[in-house]
Amino acid sequence: MSIHRAERDLNRFRQIVRGKIKKDLRKYMSQGEMIGRQGRKYVSIPLPQIDLPQFRYGTRQSGGVGQGDGNVGDPIGQGDGQSGQGEAGSEPGQHVIEVDVTIEELAQILGEELQLPNIQPKGKKNIVSQKDRYSGIRRVGPDSLRHFKRTYREALKRQISSGEYNLADPIVVPIRQDMRYRSWKETLQPESNAVIIYMMDVSGSMGAEQKELVRITAFWIETWLRSQYKAIDIRYIVHDAAAKEVDQETFYHIREGGGTKISSAYKLCNKLIDERYPADEWNIYPFHFSDGDNWGGGDTRECIELLRTQLLPKVNQFCYGQVRSLYGSGRFAHDLEEHLGKHEALVISEIADRDDIYDAIKDFLGKGR
């Protein structure tokens, strides 16, 4: 009974934690510290103002609440007023605990709070995995797969049919011929593919704060998409006046000083798709982050043409996130909106500060594409 009560209390606490996270999700989505404590399967989230009660049993002679002198109804006193060394603080304390939440549960909370629709994958499902499904019974097998109910049933049938079963002393003892074991068969299960292609402007106008906005936004994008697909590839492209593919560490920490030519990133992205991720077999999600300052000379027109004729027909969704910078013009988002704003595969969102991450994620993932 105590075990069931403990499990019930634990489940209730988890529901409290879940409700607290949902209530303050906008705040948590803007915190980079949480991502820093990310493990392989868990994220550690600091939750303030949640007290965990603890009870200790002492001896009956030690006094305490409800013991000692006094009558029923007497008010409880304030104590003897003794204090330790130093000055007392004037502000109430705040209790903060670290709660581990699985990535899967975090994705579920994200989907519920932002009302994100489940994604309907497109293209062929070209990853096939073998899975064992226990769907039958056989007479031989290891003890670890012994089917207790079926074994008991066979022994009971045998004893009843042979007249060995004693209703007054109902003991059923299986013998070897009664043993039944679970059997399995291998099934081929197709799994959906997806690739995320991150592109980021790393020119001189993109500072550390802009890159931190990108890093936090990318974490929530991956959290949701990983809940929707069995397998995810992630590729990273950085660009200033030229584009190159890099690893994750370089992506978030590189600092270049050149100008900006966005078409270089779009060309490299298109090349990656054509060479490695054919559109009829992969669900493709390019995300481009920039401060919106692009080099002149018709490069924006070239970007729009690349999107219209090459990228948008191949991808599930192309997302452009424009982060605010003191040095960027912010013009690129307006140009995309003017020329391609009605295209269903293009999503544009402006991220001025951390408070905008919540709305950007809803913009990017709210279509269920």
Backbone hydrogen bonds, N-H to C=O, Kabsch-Sander energy under -0.5 kcal/mol:
donor,donor_aa,acceptor,acceptor_aa,energy
5,R,1,M,-2.2
6,A,2,S,-2.4
7,E,3,I,-2.4
8,R,4,H,-2.3
9,D,5,R,-2.5
10,L,6,A,-2.4
11,N,7,E,-2.5
12,R,8,R,-2.2
13,F,9,D,-2.3
14,R,10,L,-2.3
15,Q,11,N,-2.0
16,I,12,R,-2.0
17,V,13,F,-2.7
18,R,14,R,-2.8
19,G,15,Q,-2.5
20,K,16,I,-2.2
21,I,17,V,-2.5
22,K,18,R,-2.4
23,K,19,G,-2.2
24,D,20,K,-1.9
25,L,22,K,-1.1
28,Y,24,D,-2.2
29,M,25,L,-2.6
30,S,26,R,-0.6
30,S,27,K,-1.0
31,Q,28,Y,-1.5
32,G,30,S,-0.6
35,I,31,Q,-0.6
36,G,32,G,-1.4
37,R,33,E,-0.9
37,R,34,M,-0.8
38,Q,35,I,-1.8
39,G,42,Y,-3.5
43,V,101,V,-2.7
44,S,37,R,-0.6
45,I,43,V,-0.6
45,I,99,V,-2.8
47,L,45,I,-0.5
47,L,97,I,-2.8
49,Q,95,H,-2.0
50,I,95,H,-0.7
58,G,56,R,-0.5
62,S,59,T,-1.2
63,G,60,R,-0.7
67,Q,64,G,-2.1
74,D,71,N,-2.0
96,V,94,Q,-0.6
97,I,47,L,-1.7
99,V,45,I,-2.5
99,V,97,I,-0.6
101,V,43,V,-2.6
101,V,99,V,-0.5
103,I,41,K,-2.3
106,L,102,T,-2.5
107,A,103,I,-2.3
108,Q,104,E,-1.9
109,I,105,E,-2.5
110,L,106,L,-2.5
111,G,107,A,-2.6
112,E,108,Q,-2.3
113,E,109,I,-2.8
114,L,110,L,-2.5
115,Q,111,G,-0.6
116,L,111,G,-2.0
120,Q,368,G,-1.4
124,K,280,D,-3.5
126,N,124,K,-1.0
126,N,281,E,-0.6
127,I,191,E,-1.2
128,V,126,N,-0.6
129,S,189,Q,-2.3
131,K,187,T,-2.6
133,R,131,K,-0.5
133,R,185,K,-2.1
134,Y,132,D,-0.5
135,S,133,R,-1.1
135,S,183,S,-0.9
136,G,183,S,-1.7
138,R,181,Y,-2.7
145,L,142,P,-1.6
146,R,143,D,-1.6
147,H,180,R,-2.7
148,F,146,R,-0.8
151,T,147,H,-2.4
152,Y,148,F,-2.8
153,R,149,K,-2.5
154,E,150,R,-2.3
155,A,151,T,-2.4
156,L,152,Y,-2.6
157,K,153,R,-2.6
158,R,154,E,-2.3
159,Q,155,A,-2.4
160,I,156,L,-2.4
161,S,157,K,-2.5
162,S,158,R,-1.8
163,G,159,Q,-0.6
163,G,160,I,-0.8
164,E,159,Q,-1.9
165,Y,159,Q,-1.5
167,L,165,Y,-0.6
171,I,169,D,-2.4
172,V,170,P,-0.6
173,V,171,I,-0.6
178,D,175,I,-1.7
179,M,175,I,-0.8
179,M,176,R,-1.1
181,Y,138,R,-3.1
182,R,145,L,-3.0
183,S,136,G,-2.8
185,K,133,R,-1.7
187,T,131,K,-2.9
189,Q,129,S,-3.2
189,Q,187,T,-0.6
191,E,127,I,-3.2
194,A,231,A,-0.8
195,V,283,N,-2.5
196,I,233,D,-3.1
197,I,195,V,-0.5
197,I,285,Y,-2.1
198,Y,196,I,-0.6
198,Y,235,R,-2.8
199,M,287,F,-3.2
200,M,237,I,-1.9
201,D,289,F,-2.4
202,V,239,H,-2.9
204,G,258,G,-1.2
206,M,203,S,-1.9
207,G,205,S,-0.8
211,K,207,G,-1.8
212,E,208,A,-1.9
213,L,209,E,-1.9
214,V,210,Q,-1.8
215,R,211,K,-2.4
216,I,212,E,-2.4
217,T,213,L,-2.2
218,A,214,V,-2.7
219,F,215,R,-1.7
220,W,216,I,-1.5
221,I,217,T,-2.0
222,E,218,A,-2.6
223,T,219,F,-2.2
224,W,220,W,-1.9
225,L,221,I,-2.5
226,R,222,E,-2.6
227,S,223,T,-0.7
227,S,224,W,-0.7
228,Q,224,W,-0.6
228,Q,225,L,-1.0
229,Y,225,L,-1.2
230,K,192,S,-0.6
231,A,192,S,-1.1
233,D,194,A,-2.3
235,R,196,I,-2.8
236,Y,246,V,-0.6
237,I,198,Y,-2.8
238,V,244,K,-2.5
239,H,200,M,-1.9
240,D,242,A,-1.9
244,K,238,V,-2.2
246,V,236,Y,-2.1
251,F,247,D,-2.2
252,Y,248,Q,-1.6
253,H,249,E,-0.8
253,H,250,T,-0.7
254,I,250,T,-2.4
256,E,202,V,-1.7
261,K,240,D,-3.5
264,S,261,K,-1.4
265,A,261,K,-0.5
265,A,262,I,-1.0
266,Y,262,I,-1.7
267,K,263,S,-2.4
268,L,264,S,-1.7
269,C,265,A,-2.6
270,N,266,Y,-2.3
271,K,267,K,-2.0
272,L,268,L,-2.4
273,I,269,C,-2.1
274,D,270,N,-2.2
275,E,271,K,-2.3
276,R,272,L,-2.5
277,Y,272,L,-0.9
277,Y,273,I,-1.1
281,E,278,P,-2.0
282,W,278,P,-1.5
283,N,193,N,-0.8
284,I,282,W,-0.6
285,Y,195,V,-2.6
287,F,197,I,-2.9
288,H,319,C,-2.9
289,F,199,M,-2.6
290,S,321,G,-1.7
294,N,292,G,-0.8
295,W,260,T,-1.8
299,D,296,G,-0.6
302,E,298,G,-1.7
303,C,299,D,-2.4
304,I,300,T,-2.4
305,E,301,R,-2.0
306,L,302,E,-2.4
307,L,303,C,-2.5
308,R,304,I,-2.5
309,T,305,E,-2.5
310,Q,306,L,-2.0
311,L,306,L,-2.2
312,L,307,L,-2.3
314,K,311,L,-1.6
315,V,311,L,-1.5
316,N,284,I,-2.0
317,Q,284,I,-1.3
318,F,345,A,-3.7
319,C,286,P,-2.5
319,C,317,Q,-0.5
320,Y,347,V,-3.0
321,G,288,H,-3.1
321,G,319,C,-0.5
322,Q,320,Y,-0.6
322,Q,349,S,-2.4
323,V,290,S,-1.9
323,V,321,G,-0.7
324,R,351,I,-1.7
330,G,291,D,-0.8
331,R,292,G,-0.8
332,F,292,G,-1.8
334,H,330,G,-0.6
335,D,331,R,-1.9
336,L,332,F,-2.5
337,E,333,A,-2.4
338,E,334,H,-2.2
339,H,335,D,-2.1
340,L,336,L,-3.1
341,G,337,E,-1.0
343,H,340,L,-2.0
346,L,343,H,-1.5
347,V,318,F,-2.5
349,S,320,Y,-2.5
351,I,322,Q,-3.1
352,A,350,E,-0.6
356,D,353,D,-1.4
357,I,354,R,-1.5
360,A,356,D,-2.3
361,I,357,I,-2.6
362,K,358,Y,-1.6
363,D,359,D,-2.3
364,F,360,A,-2.9
365,L,361,I,-2.5
366,G,362,K,-1.3
368,G,365,L,-0.8
